[in-house]
Amino acid sequence: MESHIQTSLTPQKRVLQLLGQFRREIRYVFIYALIAGLINLSLPLGIQAIIGQIAGGGINASWGLLIAFVLVGAALTGILRIMQLSVMEFIQRRIFTESAMEFALRIPRLNLELLRKEYLPELVNRFFDTILIQKGLPKILIDGITAILQIFFSLLLLSIYHASFLFFSLLLLGILVVLFYFIAPWGIQSSLQESKYKYNLVFWLEEMARVAATFKLAGENDFPIRRTDEITTKYLEARAKHWRIMMVKFVSSTVFRVLTLGSFLVLGSVLVMQNQLNIGQFVAAEILILFVIDSVDKLIILHETGYDVLTATEKLGQVADLPLEREGGIRVEEICNAVQPLEVEIRNLNYQFMDGETKVLKNINLRIKPGERVAVAGFAASGKSTLMQILSVVRRDFTGTLLFNGLPKQNLDLRSLREHIGDLSSQEDIFKGTIVENITLGNSKIELSRVLEII
């Protein structure tokens, strides 16, 4: 089922808003990655020194110190990685908690009149995209930041070995910037389309489960299979389109790997033969190039995770964009008490459904005095339930005036007003919980003795 809610926020802006909530944590991840990137350079430098030591005079005390230097560097890098993961664990927990609280806070406050074309249980399925964000964000932040810093430090150290490597590094950096600038945006729309059909399928399966008895009584009927096949086919087509885009990126990464490695081997071999580079430096430079190539591969692969996070953030944003009722106003306790009960008055009330052609209620005038009992009778579909929903301020898109103790309902706090309205309509259902919870809805102001009295 497709959402009809329109928004001006793009998936990229939503992700930036999400990341903005974790500036301090992301700063820690970056600092740890920065330190780890510097320490990680101990591997090529250490290997260069070890090769030079062996070539110069064999194994001695310095050789052991160099090996210890490399091993300490590897251990420190691992510790920093664990610290990054610990920070991301905190972010994951916070994302899940805030998403759950956001859903629980917004759902009771939704403006249901503006959401008649939406099926809320299906929209709530968007919550499962929280898990995609939980799993994807650590990969993007840790692996992405680490890969970028690894490329920068590797090319910087490579440039120190020889002036030719400086030109080579700048050329590689330019190619990488152009490559990611052009191919990074690809795949966002195809990922959104893929997610759309995924949720359409989930919605259809939920519908089948909801009316399982209906399909069972239909006997020999392949409609459930046909509808499922139609939606699944659309999903597979969207997924195939997205995969073609990813294949272009994977091929680009492979071409970059081959050209970069081949160019370096040719350039490095020439410099070694001209005695402008020794064997230890050549091996260390080769390790640095492999660091760069592996980091580029990692960034390309992260595109898929990035699209998942962008799409998940957009889906969650569709719930965050749902219109809410207004809040604030005069609380009913300020105008109603035992001495002055609530009086309700309707003046010249008219109501017409958004997609209707005629008015369901026309020129209704009614006054219910405090303590008075009034029965509303009428033929089927005459508007009785609609009138009750208006009196309960569930429906508010009517013309005319609705007064409570002489005050227009626009001036009153809606939540406070509903606390003083007892109702039972066909639109209300029970939820999974105890009888008391279904009656009181967790309102601590309602005593158990009062519930028992009503029951």
URGI-V640461 format. One record per residue. N is the residue number from 1. SS is DSSP state (alpha for helix, beta for strand, coil for the rest). OMEGA is omega in radians with two decimals (none if undefined). Layout:
BEGIN
N;SS;OMEGA
N;SS;OMEGA
END
This chain:
BEGIN
1;coil;-3.05
2;coil;3.13
3;coil;3.12
4;coil;-3.11
5;coil;-3.14
6;coil;3.14
7;coil;3.13
8;coil;-3.13
9;coil;3.06
10;coil;3.09
11;alpha;3.14
12;alpha;3.13
13;alpha;3.12
14;alpha;3.13
15;alpha;3.11
16;alpha;3.08
17;alpha;3.12
18;alpha;-3.14
19;alpha;3.14
20;alpha;3.12
21;coil;-3.05
22;coil;-3.11
23;alpha;-3.08
24;alpha;-3.12
25;alpha;3.13
26;alpha;3.09
27;alpha;3.09
28;alpha;3.14
29;alpha;-3.14
30;alpha;-3.13
31;alpha;3.11
32;alpha;3.13
33;alpha;3.12
34;alpha;3.13
35;alpha;3.14
36;alpha;3.12
37;alpha;3.10
38;alpha;-3.14
39;alpha;-3.09
40;alpha;3.09
41;coil;3.10
42;alpha;-3.13
43;alpha;3.13
44;alpha;3.13
45;alpha;3.12
46;alpha;3.13
47;alpha;3.08
48;alpha;-3.13
49;alpha;3.13
50;alpha;3.11
51;alpha;3.10
52;alpha;3.13
53;alpha;-3.13
54;alpha;-3.12
55;alpha;-3.07
56;alpha;-3.06
57;alpha;3.09
58;coil;-3.04
59;coil;3.08
60;coil;-3.09
61;alpha;-3.14
62;alpha;3.12
63;alpha;3.13
64;alpha;3.12
65;alpha;3.13
66;alpha;3.10
67;alpha;3.10
68;alpha;3.11
69;alpha;3.14
70;alpha;-3.10
71;alpha;3.09
72;alpha;3.10
73;alpha;3.12
74;alpha;3.13
75;alpha;3.13
76;alpha;3.09
77;alpha;3.11
78;alpha;3.12
79;alpha;3.12
80;alpha;3.10
81;alpha;3.11
82;alpha;3.11
83;alpha;3.07
84;alpha;-3.14
85;alpha;3.11
86;alpha;3.09
87;alpha;-3.12
88;alpha;3.07
89;alpha;3.08
90;alpha;3.13
91;alpha;3.14
92;alpha;3.13
93;alpha;-3.12
94;alpha;3.11
95;alpha;-3.12
96;alpha;-3.10
97;alpha;-3.11
98;alpha;3.11
99;alpha;3.12
100;alpha;3.14
101;alpha;3.12
102;alpha;3.11
103;alpha;-3.10
104;alpha;-3.14
105;alpha;-3.01
106;alpha;-3.01
107;alpha;3.13
108;coil;-3.08
109;coil;-3.12
110;beta;3.05
111;coil;-3.01
112;alpha;-3.13
113;alpha;3.14
114;alpha;-3.07
115;alpha;-3.10
116;coil;3.13
117;coil;-3.14
118;coil;3.05
119;coil;-2.97
120;alpha;3.11
121;alpha;3.11
122;alpha;3.12
123;alpha;3.13
124;alpha;3.07
125;alpha;3.14
126;alpha;-3.13
127;alpha;-3.11
128;alpha;3.04
129;alpha;3.04
130;alpha;-3.12
131;alpha;3.10
132;alpha;3.11
133;alpha;3.12
134;alpha;-3.09
135;alpha;-3.04
136;alpha;-3.07
137;alpha;3.09
138;alpha;3.12
139;alpha;-3.10
140;alpha;-3.07
141;alpha;-3.08
142;alpha;-3.07
143;alpha;-3.12
144;alpha;3.14
145;alpha;3.14
146;alpha;-3.12
147;alpha;-3.14
148;alpha;3.11
149;alpha;3.12
150;alpha;3.11
151;alpha;-3.10
152;alpha;-3.10
153;alpha;-3.13
154;alpha;3.13
155;alpha;3.11
156;alpha;3.14
157;alpha;3.12
158;alpha;-3.12
159;alpha;-3.11
160;alpha;-3.05
161;alpha;-3.09
162;coil;-3.14
163;alpha;3.13
164;alpha;3.11
165;alpha;3.07
166;alpha;3.10
167;alpha;3.14
168;alpha;-3.13
169;alpha;3.12
170;alpha;3.11
171;alpha;3.12
172;alpha;-3.13
173;alpha;3.10
174;alpha;3.12
175;alpha;-3.14
176;alpha;-3.14
177;alpha;3.13
178;alpha;-3.11
179;alpha;-3.09
180;alpha;3.12
181;alpha;-3.08
182;alpha;-3.02
183;alpha;-3.10
184;coil;-3.09
185;coil;-3.12
186;coil;2.99
187;coil;-3.11
188;alpha;-3.12
189;alpha;3.13
190;alpha;3.09
191;alpha;3.09
192;alpha;3.13
193;alpha;3.09
194;alpha;3.13
195;alpha;3.14
196;alpha;-3.12
197;alpha;3.06
198;alpha;3.13
199;alpha;3.04
200;alpha;3.13
201;alpha;3.11
202;alpha;3.13
203;alpha;3.14
204;alpha;3.11
205;alpha;3.08
206;alpha;3.09
207;alpha;3.09
208;alpha;3.13
209;alpha;-3.11
210;alpha;-3.10
211;coil;-3.08
212;alpha;-3.13
213;alpha;3.13
214;alpha;3.12
215;alpha;3.12
216;alpha;-3.11
217;alpha;3.13
218;coil;3.12
219;coil;3.14
220;coil;-3.08
221;coil;-3.12
222;coil;-3.12
223;alpha;3.10
224;alpha;-3.14
225;alpha;-3.12
226;alpha;3.13
227;alpha;3.10
228;alpha;3.14
229;alpha;3.13
230;alpha;-3.11
231;alpha;-3.14
232;alpha;3.11
233;alpha;3.11
234;alpha;3.10
235;alpha;-3.12
236;alpha;3.10
237;alpha;3.11
238;alpha;3.13
239;alpha;3.12
240;alpha;3.10
241;alpha;3.12
242;alpha;-3.12
243;alpha;3.09
244;alpha;3.09
245;alpha;3.12
246;alpha;3.13
247;alpha;3.08
248;alpha;-3.13
249;alpha;3.13
250;alpha;3.10
251;alpha;3.11
252;alpha;3.12
253;alpha;3.14
254;alpha;3.11
255;alpha;3.13
256;alpha;-3.13
257;alpha;-3.08
258;alpha;-3.10
259;alpha;-3.13
260;alpha;-3.11
261;alpha;3.13
262;alpha;3.14
263;alpha;-3.13
264;alpha;-3.13
265;alpha;3.12
266;alpha;-3.11
267;alpha;-3.14
268;alpha;3.13
269;alpha;3.13
270;alpha;-3.13
271;alpha;3.10
272;alpha;-3.13
273;alpha;3.10
274;coil;3.13
275;coil;3.05
276;coil;-3.12
277;coil;3.10
278;coil;-3.06
279;alpha;3.13
280;alpha;3.12
281;alpha;3.14
282;alpha;3.12
283;alpha;3.13
284;alpha;3.11
285;alpha;3.10
286;alpha;3.09
287;alpha;3.13
288;alpha;3.11
289;alpha;3.10
290;alpha;3.04
291;alpha;-3.11
292;alpha;-3.10
293;alpha;3.14
294;alpha;3.13
295;alpha;3.09
296;alpha;3.09
297;alpha;-3.12
298;alpha;3.13
299;alpha;3.11
300;alpha;3.14
301;alpha;3.13
302;alpha;3.10
303;alpha;3.14
304;alpha;3.09
305;alpha;3.12
306;alpha;3.10
307;alpha;3.10
308;alpha;3.14
309;alpha;3.10
310;alpha;-3.13
311;alpha;-3.14
312;alpha;3.12
313;alpha;3.10
314;alpha;3.14
315;alpha;3.07
316;alpha;3.12
317;alpha;3.10
318;alpha;3.07
319;alpha;3.14
320;alpha;-3.12
321;coil;-3.13
322;coil;-3.08
323;coil;3.13
324;beta;3.03
325;coil;3.08
326;coil;3.09
327;coil;-3.14
328;coil;-3.11
329;coil;-3.13
330;beta;3.10
331;coil;-3.07
332;alpha;-3.14
333;alpha;-3.12
334;alpha;-3.09
335;coil;-3.07
336;coil;3.07
337;coil;-3.10
338;coil;-3.14
339;coil;-3.13
340;coil;3.13
341;coil;-3.05
342;coil;3.05
343;coil;-3.10
344;beta;3.13
345;beta;3.09
346;beta;3.12
347;beta;3.04
348;beta;-3.09
349;beta;3.06
350;beta;3.14
351;beta;3.09
352;coil;3.12
353;coil;-3.09
354;coil;-3.13
355;coil;3.14
356;coil;-3.13
357;coil;-3.14
358;coil;-3.14
359;coil;3.08
360;coil;3.09
361;beta;-3.05
362;beta;3.07
363;beta;3.13
364;beta;3.05
365;beta;-3.05
366;beta;3.06
367;beta;3.13
368;beta;-3.10
369;coil;3.11
370;coil;3.12
371;coil;-3.10
372;coil;3.10
373;coil;-3.08
374;coil;3.06
375;coil;3.11
376;coil;-3.11
377;coil;3.12
378;coil;3.13
379;coil;3.08
380;coil;3.12
381;coil;3.12
382;coil;3.07
383;coil;-3.12
384;alpha;-3.12
385;alpha;3.12
386;alpha;3.11
387;alpha;3.11
388;alpha;3.13
389;alpha;3.07
390;alpha;3.11
391;alpha;3.12
392;coil;-3.10
393;coil;2.97
394;coil;3.01
395;coil;-3.07
396;coil;-3.11
397;coil;3.13
398;coil;3.03
399;beta;-3.06
400;beta;-3.06
401;beta;3.05
402;beta;-3.05
403;beta;3.01
404;beta;-3.05
405;coil;3.08
406;coil;-3.14
407;beta;3.08
408;beta;-3.10
409;alpha;3.10
410;alpha;-3.10
411;alpha;-3.01
412;beta;3.02
413;coil;-3.02
414;alpha;-3.11
415;alpha;3.09
416;alpha;-3.13
417;alpha;-3.10
418;alpha;3.08
419;alpha;-3.10
420;coil;3.14
421;coil;3.06
422;coil;-3.08
423;coil;3.07
424;coil;-3.09
425;coil;-3.13
426;coil;-3.14
427;coil;-3.10
428;coil;3.14
429;coil;3.04
430;coil;3.09
431;coil;-3.10
432;coil;-3.11
433;coil;-3.14
434;coil;3.10
435;alpha;-3.14
436;alpha;3.14
437;alpha;3.12
438;alpha;3.13
439;alpha;-3.05
440;alpha;-3.06
441;coil;3.08
442;coil;3.14
443;coil;-3.08
444;coil;-3.14
445;coil;-3.12
446;coil;-3.11
447;coil;-3.12
448;alpha;3.13
449;alpha;3.10
450;alpha;3.09
451;alpha;3.13
452;alpha;3.11
453;alpha;3.14
454;alpha;-3.13
455;coil;none
END
